[in-house]
Amino acid sequence: MSDLTKKDVKHLMLFAGRSHPQLASQIATILGTDIVPARMVTYANSEIYVRYEESVRGCDAFVIQAHCAPVNDQLMEMLVMLDALKRASARRITVVAPFYPYARQDKKHAGREPISARLVADLLKVAGADRIISVDLHADQIQGYFDGPLDHLYGLPVLADYIASNYAMENFVVVSPDAGRVKTADKWTDRLGCPLAIIHKRRDPSVANTVAVHEVVGDVEGKTCLLVDDMIDTAGTICLAAEALKQHGASKVIAACTHAILSGPAADRLNRSAFEEVIVTNTLPIDPKVGIEKLTVLSIAPLLAKAIKAVFEDGSVAALMNEQ
């Protein structure tokens, strides 16, 4: 093989931050490769140091990082990892961020506010990222914030296949927790072949900062209701929605969400909620000690591994999503 041909041979290398080693290991196993060993240190003053223990020159680098709490630590570690790869002459660098950080700060609601989701995209680009792979962005417009390709994957097929295998569809209704999620819920109805209902939240003007009334638009009486959303954070909104469905005659209520943030009181609220089951994916690490008895966690690793393989082989990620 000539020197020129050798230079043109691509080789895939996987790198992982410290936030979610289980997910990174699952992806590596599916792809039949190993995570590149690295020395990562958090110094006493909280600064982060990274050094890779193998040459990365000319590689097609895929950097896996879950942006769980503390988000700023995970984001900074990602940026340092990217900078190290760029300075070590990696050929192409793809960020694999299943949960995009700061995604809920996607626009200005008032004057003098930041658009932090755009800032994150700029930081990743400057640090060395050529491409991003993410799952269920909170807002579609985030795809346009990054100056380069952003592959937007969906957790719906993973979650929907589980639900279709474990629940009868004859008496099933997909429910959007608010008007803003109707478009997403509509995709679920197409996938599962069932009707749609919507929860409309009204605020009681006599009680400040409180959602007092949940009106259900659609027939849910005697039905198994599936509440769908992109994430569960403190679980307050989704648990109130489940209670509203029960009050309107739903026989069972289950939830399906891609990102299990599970902050603060989430575990206690879900354990006391009206849900029969709460189904999520492992885009974020979930501490076994969280103790949510109703929680079912599905692996997103096969989907991410397929996307990484498609990008590496210059295939179509869009075609991958159409297959599902």
FENBEL-V693339 format. One record per residue. RES is the residue in one letter. PHI is phi in degrees with one decimal (none if undefined). Layout:
[[RES;PHI] [RES;PHI]]
This chain:
[[M;none] [S;-70.8] [D;-61.9] [L;-64.0] [T;-63.8] [K;-60.0] [K;-65.8] [D;-83.8] [V;-76.8] [K;-81.9] [H;-138.1] [L;-85.5] [M;-133.0] [L;-103.3] [F;-128.2] [A;-140.3] [G;-75.4] [R;-91.2] [S;-76.3] [H;-147.0] [P;-61.1] [Q;-64.2] [L;-65.2] [A;-60.4] [S;-65.3] [Q;-63.6] [I;-63.3] [A;-61.1] [T;-62.9] [I;-63.5] [L;-81.2] [G;69.7] [T;-137.4] [D;-119.8] [I;-74.8] [V;-64.1] [P;-65.0] [A;-147.1] [R;-95.7] [M;-123.7] [V;-132.7] [T;-106.4] [Y;-72.8] [A;-58.3] [N;-90.6] [S;83.2] [E;-69.5] [I;-111.8] [Y;-122.8] [V;-135.5] [R;-143.5] [Y;-81.1] [E;-96.9] [E;-134.5] [S;-66.9] [V;-117.5] [R;-58.6] [G;76.2] [C;-84.2] [D;-96.6] [A;-94.0] [F;-120.9] [V;-108.8] [I;-98.2] [Q;-148.9] [A;-96.1] [H;-98.3] [C;-92.7] [A;-69.5] [P;-77.7] [V;-57.5] [N;-63.4] [D;-65.7] [Q;-66.9] [L;-66.3] [M;-65.2] [E;-61.7] [M;-59.9] [L;-62.6] [V;-66.1] [M;-62.3] [L;-64.1] [D;-62.3] [A;-62.9] [L;-66.6] [K;-61.5] [R;-72.9] [A;-95.4] [S;71.6] [A;-63.1] [R;-71.1] [R;-143.3] [I;-122.7] [T;-114.4] [V;-83.7] [V;-108.1] [A;-117.2] [P;-54.3] [F;-114.5] [Y;-74.2] [P;-71.9] [Y;63.0] [A;-64.9] [R;-79.5] [Q;-101.3] [D;-97.7] [K;-159.0] [K;-88.9] [H;-97.5] [A;-152.3] [G;-64.6] [R;66.4] [E;-103.9] [P;-86.2] [I;-111.2] [S;-68.2] [A;-63.1] [R;-69.3] [L;-59.9] [V;-60.6] [A;-60.6] [D;-64.3] [L;-62.5] [L;-63.1] [K;-64.0] [V;-64.0] [A;-69.8] [G;134.2] [A;-70.5] [D;-97.3] [R;-156.1] [I;-129.8] [I;-116.9] [S;-141.7] [V;-122.4] [D;45.0] [L;-60.1] [H;-64.0] [A;-138.5] [D;-61.0] [Q;-66.5] [I;-60.4] [Q;-57.3] [G;-87.5] [Y;-78.2] [F;-91.9] [D;-84.3] [G;160.0] [P;-66.9] [L;-128.7] [D;-88.8] [H;-97.9] [L;-92.1] [Y;-125.9] [G;-81.7] [L;-51.7] [P;-59.6] [V;-63.9] [L;-70.6] [A;-66.6] [D;-63.1] [Y;-64.3] [I;-64.5] [A;-63.3] [S;-84.3] [N;-119.0] [Y;-134.7] [A;-76.7] [M;-88.6] [E;-63.3] [N;-125.0] [F;-116.7] [V;-135.2] [V;-87.9] [V;-123.0] [S;-85.7] [P;-70.6] [D;-162.5] [A;-64.4] [G;-70.7] [R;-106.6] [V;-62.9] [K;-60.3] [T;-66.1] [A;-61.6] [D;-63.2] [K;-64.2] [W;-65.2] [T;-64.7] [D;-65.0] [R;-70.1] [L;-95.6] [G;67.4] [C;-137.7] [P;-74.8] [L;-118.5] [A;-128.7] [I;-132.1] [I;-98.2] [H;-104.0] [K;-95.4] [R;-115.9] [R;-94.5] [D;-78.0] [P;-62.4] [S;-84.4] [V;-124.0] [A;-68.0] [N;56.5] [T;-132.8] [V;-82.4] [A;-100.8] [V;-129.3] [H;-114.7] [E;-94.8] [V;-102.5] [V;-102.3] [G;126.4] [D;-89.5] [V;-120.7] [E;-64.4] [G;73.8] [K;-102.9] [T;-87.3] [C;-104.3] [L;-109.9] [L;-83.3] [V;-120.1] [D;-156.7] [D;-84.5] [M;-153.8] [I;-120.0] [D;-101.1] [T;-87.0] [A;72.5] [G;-65.1] [T;-64.2] [I;-71.1] [C;-71.5] [L;-65.0] [A;-64.9] [A;-62.7] [E;-64.7] [A;-62.6] [L;-64.2] [K;-62.4] [Q;-65.5] [H;-95.2] [G;97.2] [A;-62.4] [S;-78.5] [K;-140.7] [V;-131.7] [I;-126.3] [A;-127.8] [A;-135.4] [C;-139.8] [T;-73.7] [H;-106.3] [A;-98.8] [I;-73.2] [L;55.7] [S;-83.2] [G;47.1] [P;-82.8] [A;-57.1] [A;-60.9] [D;-63.7] [R;-64.2] [L;-68.1] [N;-66.0] [R;-95.0] [S;-81.9] [A;-84.9] [F;-70.7] [E;-80.2] [E;-155.8] [V;-121.5] [I;-109.1] [V;-136.2] [T;-112.2] [N;-99.8] [T;-61.3] [L;-122.0] [P;-68.8] [I;-118.7] [D;-64.8] [P;-56.2] [K;-75.9] [V;-62.6] [G;67.2] [I;-99.9] [E;-65.2] [K;-86.8] [L;-86.6] [T;-119.5] [V;-112.0] [L;-103.9] [S;-84.8] [I;-91.8] [A;-58.0] [P;-59.6] [L;-65.3] [L;-66.0] [A;-63.4] [K;-62.8] [A;-66.2] [I;-61.5] [K;-62.4] [A;-64.6] [V;-65.8] [F;-61.9] [E;-88.5] [D;56.5] [G;-89.8] [S;-101.4] [V;-72.2] [A;-61.2] [A;-64.3] [L;-59.9] [M;-68.9] [N;-66.5] [E;-65.3] [Q;-87.6]]
